Amino acid sequence: MSVEMLGQSPIASDRQVRPFSPATRAGDFVFVSGQVPVDGDGQVVGGSIEAQTRQVFKNLEKVLALAGCTLADVCKANVWLDDARDFGSFNRIYMECFGTHRPARSTVESRLMSDVKLEIDVIAYKPLA
């Protein structure tokens, strides 16, 4: 089985290329790198946990599309929250974005590498045709 790198390595607001792929495909699985609330220029989208969560989901959808996937193909999500007190508000937006789809999930409170409120990575399952 070969591993296919998907997308271009991201460039952050400091204009430095980050040393990872937005996603990789290994057989029928797609592994999406952690997404944070940044816009297309790598600028952090500020505001509430709700606003940042919505931006992260936009980013996840964009990266999943590189492999022909949608949120409906996600089977596992890993979530890092900067502040556990944001859990309820985050969870409301998370449930809006996934609808009735309920992938397995882990959620932890953690200090993050940039000044954001959350990061999410996902694994999707999409059999190759």
N, CA, C and O atoms as CSV, one atom per row, in Angstrom:
chain,resi,resn,atom,element,x,y,z
A,1,MET,N,N,0.851,-1.175,0.000
A,1,MET,CA,C,0.000,0.000,0.000
A,1,MET,C,C,0.897,1.238,0.000
A,1,MET,O,O,1.853,1.326,0.770
A,2,SER,N,N,0.577,2.178,-0.862
A,2,SER,CA,C,1.334,3.420,-0.890
A,2,SER,C,C,0.569,4.501,-0.118
A,2,SER,O,O,-0.638,4.399,0.102
A,3,VAL,N,N,1.295,5.519,0.278
A,3,VAL,CA,C,0.709,6.660,0.975
A,3,VAL,C,C,0.771,7.849,0.029
A,3,VAL,O,O,1.827,8.168,-0.517
A,4,GLU,N,N,-0.354,8.489,-0.156
A,4,GLU,CA,C,-0.446,9.646,-1.046
A,4,GLU,C,C,-0.590,10.907,-0.210
A,4,GLU,O,O,-1.484,11.006,0.630
A,5,MET,N,N,0.301,11.876,-0.447
A,5,MET,CA,C,0.212,13.163,0.223
A,5,MET,C,C,-0.797,14.026,-0.534
A,5,MET,O,O,-0.756,14.094,-1.763
A,6,LEU,N,N,-1.689,14.676,0.182
A,6,LEU,CA,C,-2.741,15.481,-0.442
A,6,LEU,C,C,-2.589,16.950,-0.078
A,6,LEU,O,O,-2.451,17.293,1.096
A,7,GLY,N,N,-2.614,17.803,-1.071
A,7,GLY,CA,C,-2.539,19.244,-0.842
A,7,GLY,C,C,-1.115,19.733,-0.687
A,7,GLY,O,O,-0.163,18.954,-0.645
A,8,GLN,N,N,-1.000,21.035,-0.603
A,8,GLN,CA,C,0.295,21.698,-0.423
A,8,GLN,C,C,0.522,21.963,1.054
A,8,GLN,O,O,-0.419,22.253,1.793
A,9,SER,N,N,1.777,21.862,1.483
A,9,SER,CA,C,2.100,22.199,2.865
A,9,SER,C,C,1.628,23.619,3.150
A,9,SER,O,O,1.854,24.523,2.345
A,10,PRO,N,N,0.975,23.819,4.290
A,10,PRO,CA,C,0.427,25.154,4.581
A,10,PRO,C,C,1.515,26.183,4.851
A,10,PRO,O,O,2.611,25.861,5.310
A,11,ILE,N,N,1.176,27.427,4.550
A,11,ILE,CA,C,2.033,28.564,4.869
A,11,ILE,C,C,1.299,29.349,5.942
A,11,ILE,O,O,0.148,29.743,5.759
A,12,ALA,N,N,1.970,29.572,7.053
A,12,ALA,CA,C,1.333,30.268,8.176
A,12,ALA,C,C,1.522,31.779,8.036
A,12,ALA,O,O,2.152,32.254,7.091
A,13,SER,N,N,0.974,32.515,8.980
A,13,SER,CA,C,1.018,33.983,8.929
A,13,SER,C,C,2.446,34.515,8.946
A,13,SER,O,O,2.682,35.644,8.516
A,14,ASP,N,N,3.411,33.724,9.437
A,14,ASP,CA,C,4.811,34.166,9.421
A,14,ASP,C,C,5.476,33.896,8.067
A,14,ASP,O,O,6.676,34.109,7.897
A,15,ARG,N,N,4.663,33.421,7.100
A,15,ARG,CA,C,5.073,33.136,5.717
A,15,ARG,C,C,6.008,31.933,5.613
A,15,ARG,O,O,6.622,31.721,4.567
A,16,GLN,N,N,6.126,31.152,6.668
A,16,GLN,CA,C,6.956,29.952,6.659
A,16,GLN,C,C,6.105,28.737,6.288
A,16,GLN,O,O,4.982,28.580,6.768
A,17,VAL,N,N,6.656,27.887,5.430
A,17,VAL,CA,C,5.977,26.657,5.038
A,17,VAL,C,C,6.047,25.677,6.205
A,17,VAL,O,O,7.106,25.483,6.802
A,18,ARG,N,N,4.933,25.075,6.517
A,18,ARG,CA,C,4.881,24.099,7.601
A,18,ARG,C,C,5.264,22.712,7.043
A,18,ARG,O,O,4.903,22.383,5.913
A,19,PRO,N,N,5.992,21.901,7.830
A,19,PRO,CA,C,6.556,20.643,7.319
A,19,PRO,C,C,5.605,19.444,7.405
A,19,PRO,O,O,5.965,18.402,7.953
A,20,PHE,N,N,4.398,19.593,6.866
A,20,PHE,CA,C,3.455,18.475,6.851
A,20,PHE,C,C,2.450,18.682,5.736
A,20,PHE,O,O,2.298,19.787,5.215
A,21,SER,N,N,1.770,17.614,5.376
A,21,SER,CA,C,0.717,17.668,4.366
A,21,SER,C,C,-0.621,17.921,5.054
A,21,SER,O,O,-0.823,17.484,6.187
A,22,PRO,N,N,-1.532,18.616,4.388
A,22,PRO,CA,C,-2.864,18.800,4.968
A,22,PRO,C,C,-3.560,17.466,5.234
A,22,PRO,O,O,-4.324,17.335,6.190
A,23,ALA,N,N,-3.285,16.473,4.373
A,23,ALA,CA,C,-3.874,15.141,4.555
A,23,ALA,C,C,-3.023,14.121,3.822
A,23,ALA,O,O,-2.246,14.455,2.927
A,24,THR,N,N,-3.188,12.872,4.225
A,24,THR,CA,C,-2.587,11.752,3.510
A,24,THR,C,C,-3.644,10.671,3.340
A,24,THR,O,O,-4.528,10.498,4.180
A,25,ARG,N,N,-3.530,9.953,2.236
A,25,ARG,CA,C,-4.405,8.798,2.004
A,25,ARG,C,C,-3.539,7.558,2.088
A,25,ARG,O,O,-2.498,7.460,1.439
A,26,ALA,N,N,-3.990,6.610,2.902
A,26,ALA,CA,C,-3.341,5.310,3.012
A,26,ALA,C,C,-4.430,4.276,2.776
A,26,ALA,O,O,-5.211,3.964,3.675
A,27,GLY,N,N,-4.472,3.752,1.568
A,27,GLY,CA,C,-5.540,2.821,1.212
A,27,GLY,C,C,-6.888,3.520,1.253
A,27,GLY,O,O,-7.080,4.553,0.611
A,28,ASP,N,N,-7.810,2.961,2.003
A,28,ASP,CA,C,-9.165,3.519,2.081
A,28,ASP,C,C,-9.315,4.576,3.168
A,28,ASP,O,O,-10.401,5.126,3.347
A,29,PHE,N,N,-8.236,4.867,3.898
A,29,PHE,CA,C,-8.302,5.838,4.986
A,29,PHE,C,C,-7.640,7.150,4.603
A,29,PHE,O,O,-6.626,7.169,3.904
A,30,VAL,N,N,-8.223,8.245,5.067
A,30,VAL,CA,C,-7.685,9.578,4.851
A,30,VAL,C,C,-7.425,10.182,6.233
A,30,VAL,O,O,-8.322,10.259,7.073
A,31,PHE,N,N,-6.192,10.602,6.446
A,31,PHE,CA,C,-5.775,11.190,7.712
A,31,PHE,C,C,-5.585,12.697,7.504
A,31,PHE,O,O,-4.721,13.117,6.734
A,32,VAL,N,N,-6.385,13.495,8.183
A,32,VAL,CA,C,-6.334,14.946,8.031
A,32,VAL,C,C,-5.527,15.530,9.189
A,32,VAL,O,O,-5.811,15.265,10.357
A,33,SER,N,N,-4.522,16.323,8.846
A,33,SER,CA,C,-3.712,16.991,9.865
A,33,SER,C,C,-4.578,17.924,10.698
A,33,SER,O,O,-5.643,18.368,10.268
A,34,GLY,N,N,-4.093,18.208,11.899
A,34,GLY,CA,C,-4.826,19.106,12.796
A,34,GLY,C,C,-5.135,20.431,12.128
A,34,GLY,O,O,-4.263,21.070,11.541
A,35,GLN,N,N,-6.391,20.831,12.229
A,35,GLN,CA,C,-6.840,22.093,11.653
A,35,GLN,C,C,-7.125,23.072,12.783
A,35,GLN,O,O,-7.762,22.735,13.782
A,36,VAL,N,N,-6.638,24.287,12.598
A,36,VAL,CA,C,-6.865,25.369,13.550
A,36,VAL,C,C,-7.667,26.464,12.857
A,36,VAL,O,O,-7.809,26.440,11.634
A,37,PRO,N,N,-8.193,27.420,13.615
A,37,PRO,CA,C,-9.050,28.453,13.023
A,37,PRO,C,C,-8.264,29.552,12.304
A,37,PRO,O,O,-8.125,30.665,12.811
A,38,VAL,N,N,-7.760,29.223,11.130
A,38,VAL,CA,C,-7.070,30.211,10.305
A,38,VAL,C,C,-7.791,30.340,8.971
A,38,VAL,O,O,-8.438,29.404,8.501
A,39,ASP,N,N,-7.665,31.519,8.374
A,39,ASP,CA,C,-8.279,31.741,7.071
A,39,ASP,C,C,-7.308,31.312,5.976
A,39,ASP,O,O,-6.250,30.754,6.267
A,40,GLY,N,N,-7.658,31.567,4.739
A,40,GLY,CA,C,-6.853,31.154,3.600
A,40,GLY,C,C,-5.470,31.772,3.550
A,40,GLY,O,O,-4.586,31.255,2.867
A,41,ASP,N,N,-5.266,32.886,4.272
A,41,ASP,CA,C,-3.966,33.545,4.314
A,41,ASP,C,C,-3.148,33.129,5.533
A,41,ASP,O,O,-2.068,33.667,5.776
A,42,GLY,N,N,-3.671,32.162,6.304
A,42,GLY,CA,C,-2.954,31.709,7.486
A,42,GLY,C,C,-3.139,32.603,8.699
A,42,GLY,O,O,-2.449,32.449,9.706
A,43,GLN,N,N,-4.074,33.537,8.598
A,43,GLN,CA,C,-4.340,34.445,9.724
A,43,GLN,C,C,-5.360,33.816,10.663
A,43,GLN,O,O,-6.366,33.262,10.220
A,44,VAL,N,N,-5.095,33.904,11.962
A,44,VAL,CA,C,-6.021,33.370,12.953
A,44,VAL,C,C,-7.335,34.129,12.892
A,44,VAL,O,O,-7.364,35.360,12.888
A,45,VAL,N,N,-8.426,33.366,12.843
A,45,VAL,CA,C,-9.765,33.939,12.918
A,45,VAL,C,C,-10.080,34.065,14.404
A,45,VAL,O,O,-10.276,33.065,15.094
A,46,GLY,N,N,-10.125,35.273,14.877
A,46,GLY,CA,C,-10.346,35.508,16.297
A,46,GLY,C,C,-11.796,35.329,16.684
A,46,GLY,O,O,-12.631,34.896,15.890
A,47,GLY,N,N,-12.066,35.670,17.910
A,47,GLY,CA,C,-13.434,35.624,18.378
A,47,GLY,C,C,-13.688,34.469,19.317
A,47,GLY,O,O,-12.773,33.907,19.919
A,48,SER,N,N,-14.938,34.140,19.421
A,48,SER,CA,C,-15.420,33.150,20.378
A,48,SER,C,C,-15.038,31.728,19.978
A,48,SER,O,O,-14.584,31.481,18.860
A,49,ILE,N,N,-15.229,30.811,20.902
A,49,ILE,CA,C,-15.024,29.398,20.593
A,49,ILE,C,C,-15.961,28.961,19.470
A,49,ILE,O,O,-15.601,28.114,18.653
A,50,GLU,N,N,-17.153,29.532,19.431
A,50,GLU,CA,C,-18.103,29.182,18.372
A,50,GLU,C,C,-17.573,29.587,17.003
A,50,GLU,O,O,-17.599,28.794,16.062
A,51,ALA,N,N,-17.091,30.825,16.894
A,51,ALA,CA,C,-16.551,31.317,15.615
A,51,ALA,C,C,-15.324,30.511,15.205
A,51,ALA,O,O,-15.172,30.157,14.036
A,52,GLN,N,N,-14.456,30.224,16.161
A,52,GLN,CA,C,-13.254,29.467,15.829
A,52,GLN,C,C,-13.597,28.030,15.446
A,52,GLN,O,O,-12.975,27.467,14.545
A,53,THR,N,N,-14.572,27.435,16.115
A,53,THR,CA,C,-14.971,26.066,15.772
A,53,THR,C,C,-15.547,26.017,14.366
A,53,THR,O,O,-15.242,25.099,13.605
A,54,ARG,N,N,-16.376,26.992,14.012
A,54,ARG,CA,C,-16.933,27.023,12.649
A,54,ARG,C,C,-15.821,27.127,11.602
A,54,ARG,O,O,-15.890,26.477,10.559
A,55,GLN,N,N,-14.797,27.943,11.877
A,55,GLN,CA,C,-13.686,28.078,10.928
A,55,GLN,C,C,-12.918,26.768,10.808
A,55,GLN,O,O,-12.535,26.373,9.707
A,56,VAL,N,N,-12.692,26.093,11.924
A,56,VAL,CA,C,-11.996,24.801,11.876
A,56,VAL,C,C,-12.779,23.818,11.010
A,56,VAL,O,O,-12.185,23.082,10.223
A,57,PHE,N,N,-14.107,23.796,11.146
A,57,PHE,CA,C,-14.898,22.882,10.331
A,57,PHE,C,C,-14.847,23.260,8.854
A,57,PHE,O,O,-14.844,22.371,8.003
A,58,LYS,N,N,-14.808,24.547,8.524
A,58,LYS,CA,C,-14.627,24.951,7.119
A,58,LYS,C,C,-13.306,24.396,6.603
A,58,LYS,O,O,-13.234,23.883,5.486
A,59,ASN,N,N,-12.267,24.500,7.418
A,59,ASN,CA,C,-10.950,24.005,7.010
A,59,ASN,C,C,-10.949,22.488,6.860
A,59,ASN,O,O,-10.367,21.956,5.914
A,60,LEU,N,N,-11.599,21.793,7.787
A,60,LEU,CA,C,-11.694,20.336,7.671
A,60,LEU,C,C,-12.403,19.933,6.383
A,60,LEU,O,O,-11.948,19.030,5.682
A,61,GLU,N,N,-13.503,20.591,6.071
A,61,GLU,CA,C,-14.252,20.266,4.846
A,61,GLU,C,C,-13.396,20.480,3.603
A,61,GLU,O,O,-13.435,19.676,2.671
A,62,LYS,N,N,-12.627,21.558,3.592
A,62,LYS,CA,C,-11.759,21.859,2.449
A,62,LYS,C,C,-10.692,20.784,2.270
A,62,LYS,O,O,-10.438,20.343,1.149
A,63,VAL,N,N,-10.069,20.361,3.363
A,63,VAL,CA,C,-9.019,19.343,3.272
A,63,VAL,C,C,-9.621,17.979,2.933
A,63,VAL,O,O,-9.068,17.250,2.109
A,64,LEU,N,N,-10.734,17.631,3.551
A,64,LEU,CA,C,-11.388,16.356,3.223
A,64,LEU,C,C,-11.730,16.275,1.733
A,64,LEU,O,O,-11.628,15.207,1.129
A,65,ALA,N,N,-12.133,17.393,1.149
A,65,ALA,CA,C,-12.500,17.426,-0.270
A,65,ALA,C,C,-11.321,17.051,-1.172
A,65,ALA,O,O,-11.527,16.559,-2.282
A,66,LEU,N,N,-10.088,17.278,-0.708
A,66,LEU,CA,C,-8.909,16.895,-1.495
A,66,LEU,C,C,-8.904,15.388,-1.788
A,66,LEU,O,O,-8.333,14.942,-2.783
A,67,ALA,N,N,-9.545,14.619,-0.914
A,67,ALA,CA,C,-9.603,13.163,-1.078
A,67,ALA,C,C,-10.991,12.703,-1.500
A,67,ALA,O,O,-11.293,11.510,-1.459
A,68,GLY,N,N,-11.835,13.646,-1.905
A,68,GLY,CA,C,-13.193,13.291,-2.296
A,68,GLY,C,C,-14.066,12.900,-1.113
A,68,GLY,O,O,-15.043,12.169,-1.275
A,69,CYS,N,N,-13.723,13.380,0.062
A,69,CYS,CA,C,-14.461,13.047,1.279
A,69,CYS,C,C,-15.271,14.242,1.780
A,69,CYS,O,O,-15.044,15.388,1.392
A,70,THR,N,N,-16.212,13.929,2.646
A,70,THR,CA,C,-16.986,14.945,3.359
A,70,THR,C,C,-16.957,14.590,4.845
A,70,THR,O,O,-16.377,13.581,5.245
A,71,LEU,N,N,-17.585,15.427,5.643
A,71,LEU,CA,C,-17.682,15.134,7.068
A,71,LEU,C,C,-18.400,13.814,7.320
A,71,LEU,O,O,-18.156,13.164,8.336
A,72,ALA,N,N,-19.276,13.414,6.415
A,72,ALA,CA,C,-20.005,12.148,6.568
A,72,ALA,C,C,-19.080,10.933,6.494
A,72,ALA,O,O,-19.460,9.845,6.928
A,73,ASP,N,N,-17.873,11.103,5.953
A,73,ASP,CA,C,-16.914,10.001,5.850
A,73,ASP,C,C,-15.998,9.904,7.072
A,73,ASP,O,O,-15.218,8.959,7.188
A,74,VAL,N,N,-16.089,10.866,7.974
A,74,VAL,CA,C,-15.218,10.882,9.148
A,74,VAL,C,C,-15.629,9.773,10.111
A,74,VAL,O,O,-16.801,9.629,10.460
A,75,CYS,N,N,-14.629,8.991,10.532
A,75,CYS,CA,C,-14.903,7.914,11.490
A,75,CYS,C,C,-14.279,8.187,12.857
A,75,CYS,O,O,-14.644,7.540,13.839
A,76,LYS,N,N,-13.340,9.141,12.935
A,76,LYS,CA,C,-12.685,9.453,14.204
A,76,LYS,C,C,-12.261,10.904,14.209
A,76,LYS,O,O,-11.747,11.406,13.209
A,77,ALA,N,N,-12.469,11.586,15.326
A,77,ALA,CA,C,-12.026,12.972,15.506
A,77,ALA,C,C,-11.240,13.066,16.803
A,77,ALA,O,O,-11.593,12.451,17.810
A,78,ASN,N,N,-10.183,13.836,16.761
A,78,ASN,CA,C,-9.398,14.169,17.952
A,78,ASN,C,C,-9.470,15.675,18.135
A,78,ASN,O,O,-9.205,16.435,17.204
A,79,VAL,N,N,-9.826,16.100,19.331
A,79,VAL,CA,C,-10.055,17.515,19.601
A,79,VAL,C,C,-9.180,17.953,20.767
A,79,VAL,O,O,-9.097,17.275,21.791
A,80,TRP,N,N,-8.536,19.091,20.592
A,80,TRP,CA,C,-7.786,19.733,21.657
A,80,TRP,C,C,-8.424,21.093,21.903
A,80,TRP,O,O,-8.527,21.918,20.995
A,81,LEU,N,N,-8.850,21.315,23.140
A,81,LEU,CA,C,-9.404,22.601,23.550
A,81,LEU,C,C,-8.398,23.303,24.457
A,81,LEU,O,O,-7.802,22.687,25.341
A,82,ASP,N,N,-8.224,24.578,24.228
A,82,ASP,CA,C,-7.335,25.394,25.041
A,82,ASP,C,C,-7.899,25.579,26.458
A,82,ASP,O,O,-7.140,25.716,27.418
A,83,ASP,N,N,-9.218,25.581,26.580
A,83,ASP,CA,C,-9.877,25.844,27.864
A,83,ASP,C,C,-11.081,24.914,28.007
A,83,ASP,O,O,-12.028,24.996,27.226
A,84,ALA,N,N,-11.044,24.042,28.990
A,84,ALA,CA,C,-12.133,23.077,29.190
A,84,ALA,C,C,-13.475,23.759,29.422
A,84,ALA,O,O,-14.519,23.149,29.191
A,85,ARG,N,N,-13.469,24.992,29.867
A,85,ARG,CA,C,-14.735,25.718,30.079
A,85,ARG,C,C,-15.456,25.997,28.770
A,85,ARG,O,O,-16.640,26.333,28.781
A,86,ASP,N,N,-14.758,25.863,27.631
A,86,ASP,CA,C,-15.376,26.063,26.320
A,86,ASP,C,C,-16.068,24.801,25.803
A,86,ASP,O,O,-16.664,24.827,24.727
A,87,PHE,N,N,-15.998,23.701,26.552
A,87,PHE,CA,C,-16.483,22.417,26.060
A,87,PHE,C,C,-17.947,22.452,25.629
A,87,PHE,O,O,-18.270,21.954,24.550
A,88,GLY,N,N,-18.826,23.013,26.421
A,88,GLY,CA,C,-20.245,23.038,26.080
A,88,GLY,C,C,-20.518,23.825,24.811
A,88,GLY,O,O,-21.237,23.352,23.931
A,89,SER,N,N,-19.957,25.011,24.707
A,89,SER,CA,C,-20.158,25.843,23.514
A,89,SER,C,C,-19.548,25.193,22.284
A,89,SER,O,O,-20.150,25.202,21.210
A,90,PHE,N,N,-18.354,24.627,22.437
A,90,PHE,CA,C,-17.727,23.907,21.334
A,90,PHE,C,C,-18.613,22.746,20.887
A,90,PHE,O,O,-18.835,22.550,19.692
A,91,ASN,N,N,-19.110,21.989,21.841
A,91,ASN,CA,C,-19.892,20.791,21.533
A,91,ASN,C,C,-21.162,21.133,20.741
A,91,ASN,O,O,-21.565,20.376,19.858
A,92,ARG,N,N,-21.778,22.253,21.053
A,92,ARG,CA,C,-22.982,22.668,20.301
A,92,ARG,C,C,-22.651,22.876,18.822
A,92,ARG,O,O,-23.396,22.420,17.955
A,93,ILE,N,N,-21.562,23.547,18.529
A,93,ILE,CA,C,-21.178,23.793,17.128
A,93,ILE,C,C,-20.727,22.488,16.475
A,93,ILE,O,O,-21.043,22.233,15.313
A,94,TYR,N,N,-19.999,21.673,17.210
A,94,TYR,CA,C,-19.566,20.370,16.702
A,94,TYR,C,C,-20.776,19.552,16.257
A,94,TYR,O,O,-20.772,18.965,15.176
A,95,MET,N,N,-21.811,19.517,17.095
A,95,MET,CA,C,-23.016,18.749,16.753
A,95,MET,C,C,-23.747,19.374,15.567
A,95,MET,O,O,-24.315,18.646,14.753
A,96,GLU,N,N,-23.750,20.695,15.447
A,96,GLU,CA,C,-24.346,21.353,14.270
A,96,GLU,C,C,-23.623,20.907,13.006
A,96,GLU,O,O,-24.257,20.577,12.004
A,97,CYS,N,N,-22.301,20.897,13.057
A,97,CYS,CA,C,-21.503,20.595,11.864
A,97,CYS,C,C,-21.615,19.137,11.445
A,97,CYS,O,O,-21.663,18.843,10.250
A,98,PHE,N,N,-21.656,18.224,12.398
A,98,PHE,CA,C,-21.755,16.807,12.063
A,98,PHE,C,C,-23.197,16.336,11.909
A,98,PHE,O,O,-23.427,15.259,11.359
A,99,GLY,N,N,-24.164,17.101,12.373
A,99,GLY,CA,C,-25.556,16.675,12.262
A,99,GLY,C,C,-25.774,15.377,13.011
A,99,GLY,O,O,-25.352,15.238,14.159
A,100,THR,N,N,-26.431,14.427,12.366
A,100,THR,CA,C,-26.712,13.152,13.023
A,100,THR,C,C,-25.543,12.174,12.951
A,100,THR,O,O,-25.577,11.123,13.590
A,101,HIS,N,N,-24.516,12.508,12.183
A,101,HIS,CA,C,-23.313,11.665,12.087
A,101,HIS,C,C,-22.542,11.768,13.402
A,101,HIS,O,O,-22.328,12.873,13.902
A,102,ARG,N,N,-22.132,10.669,13.955
A,102,ARG,CA,C,-21.452,10.653,15.252
A,102,ARG,C,C,-20.163,9.823,15.193
A,102,ARG,O,O,-20.145,8.673,15.632
A,103,PRO,N,N,-19.076,10.412,14.644
A,103,PRO,CA,C,-17.815,9.665,14.632
A,103,PRO,C,C,-17.284,9.487,16.060
A,103,PRO,O,O,-17.642,10.238,16.967
A,104,ALA,N,N,-16.432,8.489,16.239
A,104,ALA,CA,C,-15.738,8.332,17.519
A,104,ALA,C,C,-14.933,9.607,17.765
A,104,ALA,O,O,-14.501,10.268,16.821
A,105,ARG,N,N,-14.735,9.947,19.046
A,105,ARG,CA,C,-14.043,11.201,19.334
A,105,ARG,C,C,-13.294,11.122,20.648
A,105,ARG,O,O,-13.730,10.472,21.598
A,106,SER,N,N,-12.159,11.798,20.681
A,106,SER,CA,C,-11.424,12.059,21.916
A,106,SER,C,C,-11.312,13.568,22.045
A,106,SER,O,O,-11.071,14.262,21.057
A,107,THR,N,N,-11.486,14.080,23.258
A,107,THR,CA,C,-11.374,15.522,23.506
A,107,THR,C,C,-10.548,15.734,24.760
A,107,THR,O,O,-10.820,15.135,25.800
A,108,VAL,N,N,-9.538,16.589,24.659
A,108,VAL,CA,C,-8.691,16.898,25.803
A,108,VAL,C,C,-8.474,18.397,25.911
A,108,VAL,O,O,-8.599,19.131,24.931
A,109,GLU,N,N,-8.151,18.833,27.105
A,109,GLU,CA,C,-7.715,20.213,27.306
A,109,GLU,C,C,-6.199,20.227,27.191
A,109,GLU,O,O,-5.516,19.393,27.785
A,110,SER,N,N,-5.677,21.179,26.420
A,110,SER,CA,C,-4.244,21.204,26.169
A,110,SER,C,C,-3.797,22.612,25.789
A,110,SER,O,O,-4.536,23.361,25.149
A,111,ARG,N,N,-2.600,22.951,26.185
A,111,ARG,CA,C,-2.012,24.180,25.668
A,111,ARG,C,C,-1.677,23.928,24.204
A,111,ARG,O,O,-1.102,22.893,23.868
A,112,LEU,N,N,-2.030,24.863,23.335
A,112,LEU,CA,C,-1.840,24.680,21.895
A,112,LEU,C,C,-0.600,25.432,21.412
A,112,LEU,O,O,-0.064,26.294,22.108
A,113,MET,N,N,-0.162,25.083,20.208
A,113,MET,CA,C,1.070,25.647,19.669
A,113,MET,C,C,0.926,27.078,19.158
A,113,MET,O,O,1.925,27.769,18.960
A,114,SER,N,N,-0.300,27.520,18.945
A,114,SER,CA,C,-0.521,28.903,18.536
A,114,SER,C,C,-1.650,29.468,19.388
A,114,SER,O,O,-2.291,28.742,20.148
A,115,ASP,N,N,-1.882,30.742,19.257
A,115,ASP,CA,C,-2.866,31.424,20.098
A,115,ASP,C,C,-4.271,31.220,19.536
A,115,ASP,O,O,-4.887,32.144,19.006
A,116,VAL,N,N,-4.756,29.996,19.665
A,116,VAL,CA,C,-6.095,29.637,19.205
A,116,VAL,C,C,-6.794,28.864,20.321
A,116,VAL,O,O,-6.168,28.442,21.294
A,117,LYS,N,N,-8.098,28.689,20.159
A,117,LYS,CA,C,-8.887,28.027,21.188
A,117,LYS,C,C,-9.035,26.526,20.984
A,117,LYS,O,O,-9.393,25.811,21.920
A,118,LEU,N,N,-8.761,26.032,19.761
A,118,LEU,CA,C,-8.933,24.607,19.507
A,118,LEU,C,C,-8.171,24.154,18.282
A,118,LEU,O,O,-7.751,24.951,17.443
A,119,GLU,N,N,-8.007,22.837,18.209
A,119,GLU,CA,C,-7.451,22.162,17.042
A,119,GLU,C,C,-8.184,20.830,16.911
A,119,GLU,O,O,-8.480,20.171,17.908
A,120,ILE,N,N,-8.472,20.446,15.670
A,120,ILE,CA,C,-9.149,19.165,15.418
A,120,ILE,C,C,-8.441,18.458,14.269
A,120,ILE,O,O,-8.147,19.064,13.238
A,121,ASP,N,N,-8.168,17.162,14.457
A,121,ASP,CA,C,-7.770,16.334,13.326
A,121,ASP,C,C,-8.788,15.215,13.192
A,121,ASP,O,O,-9.462,14.861,14.160
A,122,VAL,N,N,-8.899,14.658,11.994
A,122,VAL,CA,C,-9.877,13.602,11.753
A,122,VAL,C,C,-9.285,12.503,10.894
A,122,VAL,O,O,-8.296,12.693,10.185
A,123,ILE,N,N,-9.931,11.337,10.983
A,123,ILE,CA,C,-9.639,10.219,10.093
A,123,ILE,C,C,-10.943,9.893,9.379
A,123,ILE,O,O,-11.987,9.731,10.011
A,124,ALA,N,N,-10.870,9.800,8.057
A,124,ALA,CA,C,-12.047,9.470,7.253
A,124,ALA,C,C,-11.814,8.124,6.575
A,124,ALA,O,O,-10.679,7.712,6.335
A,125,TYR,N,N,-12.909,7.463,6.280
A,125,TYR,CA,C,-12.866,6.186,5.567
A,125,TYR,C,C,-13.638,6.363,4.267
A,125,TYR,O,O,-14.842,6.623,4.281
A,126,LYS,N,N,-12.937,6.219,3.140
A,126,LYS,CA,C,-13.547,6.370,1.828
A,126,LYS,C,C,-12.882,5.363,0.901
A,126,LYS,O,O,-11.795,5.625,0.386
A,127,PRO,N,N,-13.523,4.202,0.677
A,127,PRO,CA,C,-12.920,3.178,-0.171
A,127,PRO,C,C,-12.583,3.707,-1.567
A,127,PRO,O,O,-13.361,4.441,-2.176
A,128,LEU,N,N,-11.429,3.324,-2.045
A,128,LEU,CA,C,-11.036,3.677,-3.411
A,128,LEU,C,C,-11.897,2.905,-4.392
A,128,LEU,O,O,-12.133,1.708,-4.222
A,129,ALA,N,N,-12.359,3.589,-5.404
A,129,ALA,CA,C,-13.231,2.929,-6.393
A,129,ALA,C,C,-12.434,2.162,-7.416
A,129,ALA,O,O,-13.010,1.551,-8.315
